[in-house]
């Protein structure tokens, strides 16, 4: 529920979740036009998505959780392989053997 200043300066309340036209107008316009903050518009968008597409929202949440687990597994495997191969990834993104020195680039060489 949010308050909106109507013509004449008084406030009126709208149930954003029950008025599809109001929700659509708010979500299709810049946040400042509705008088809501960007965060409030984001919450309204999330609520509208949940109300209109609950199964899809749940599926997206499950997929995002699975992606996080997969990324962690890849990172763990990468760390184990690097340790076994005695490799490290330097700040420049290059993989080097742990016995190999990290090259030092001078600023003048870059220009």
C-alpha positions as CSV (number, residue, x, y, z in Angstrom):
1,X,0.0,0.0,0.0
2,X,1.3,3.5,-0.8
3,X,0.1,7.0,-0.5
4,X,-0.1,9.3,-3.5
5,X,-0.8,13.0,-3.5
6,X,-3.9,13.5,-5.6
7,X,-5.1,16.7,-7.3
8,X,-5.9,19.3,-4.7
9,X,-3.0,18.3,-2.5
10,X,-4.6,15.6,-0.4
11,X,-3.3,12.0,-0.2
12,X,-5.2,9.0,-1.4
13,X,-4.1,5.4,-0.8
14,X,-3.9,2.8,-3.5
15,X,-3.5,-0.9,-3.1
16,X,-0.8,-1.3,-5.8
17,X,-1.2,-5.1,-5.9
18,X,-4.9,-4.9,-6.8
19,X,-4.8,-2.3,-9.4
20,X,-3.0,-3.6,-12.5
21,X,-3.1,-0.3,-14.3
22,X,-1.6,1.5,-11.4
23,X,1.2,-1.1,-11.1
24,X,1.8,-1.0,-14.8
25,X,2.0,2.8,-14.9
26,X,4.4,2.9,-12.0
27,X,6.7,0.2,-13.4
28,X,6.8,1.7,-16.9
29,X,7.7,5.2,-15.8
30,X,10.7,6.6,-14.0
31,X,10.5,6.2,-10.2
32,X,10.5,9.9,-9.5
33,X,7.2,10.4,-11.4
34,X,5.3,8.2,-8.9
35,X,6.9,9.8,-5.9
36,X,8.4,6.4,-4.9
37,X,12.0,5.7,-4.4
38,X,13.9,3.3,-6.7
39,X,13.9,0.8,-3.9
40,X,10.1,1.0,-3.4
41,X,9.5,0.6,-7.2
42,X,11.8,-2.5,-7.1
43,X,9.8,-3.9,-4.2
44,X,6.6,-3.3,-6.1
45,X,8.1,-5.0,-9.2
46,X,9.1,-8.0,-7.1
47,X,5.6,-8.2,-5.5
48,X,3.9,-7.9,-8.9
49,X,6.1,-10.7,-10.3
50,X,5.4,-12.9,-7.3
51,X,1.7,-12.3,-7.6
52,X,1.5,-12.8,-11.3
53,X,4.1,-15.5,-11.8
54,X,4.7,-17.4,-8.5
55,X,5.9,-20.6,-10.1
56,X,8.3,-18.8,-12.4
57,X,9.7,-16.7,-9.5
58,X,10.2,-19.9,-7.5
59,X,11.9,-21.6,-10.4
60,X,14.2,-18.6,-10.9
61,X,15.2,-18.7,-7.2
62,X,16.0,-22.4,-7.4
63,X,18.0,-21.9,-10.6
64,X,20.0,-19.0,-9.0
65,X,20.7,-21.2,-5.9
66,X,21.9,-24.0,-8.2
67,X,24.1,-21.6,-10.1
68,X,25.7,-20.5,-6.9
69,X,26.4,-24.1,-5.9
70,X,27.9,-24.8,-9.3
71,X,30.1,-21.7,-9.2
72,X,31.3,-22.8,-5.7
73,X,32.1,-26.3,-7.0
74,X,34.0,-24.9,-10.0
75,X,36.0,-22.6,-7.7
76,X,36.7,-25.5,-5.3
77,X,37.9,-27.8,-8.2
78,X,40.0,-25.0,-9.6
79,X,41.7,-24.5,-6.2
80,X,42.4,-28.2,-5.8
81,X,43.8,-28.5,-9.4
82,X,46.0,-25.5,-8.9
83,X,47.3,-26.8,-5.6
84,X,48.0,-30.2,-7.1
85,X,49.7,-28.7,-10.1
86,X,51.6,-26.2,-7.9
87,X,50.0,-23.3,-9.9
88,X,48.8,-19.9,-8.8
89,X,46.8,-17.2,-10.6
90,X,48.5,-13.8,-10.4
91,X,46.7,-10.4,-10.2
92,X,47.1,-10.1,-14.0
93,X,45.0,-13.3,-14.4
94,X,47.9,-15.4,-15.7
95,X,48.4,-18.8,-14.2
96,X,52.0,-19.5,-13.2
97,X,53.9,-22.2,-11.4
98,X,54.5,-21.4,-7.8
99,X,58.3,-21.4,-8.4
100,X,57.9,-18.8,-11.1
101,X,58.4,-15.2,-10.1
102,X,55.6,-12.7,-10.7
103,X,56.7,-10.2,-13.4
104,X,56.9,-6.6,-12.3
105,X,55.7,-4.2,-15.0
106,X,56.9,-0.6,-14.7
107,X,54.5,2.2,-15.5
108,X,56.9,3.7,-18.1
109,X,56.9,0.4,-20.0
110,X,53.1,0.6,-20.4
111,X,53.2,4.0,-22.2
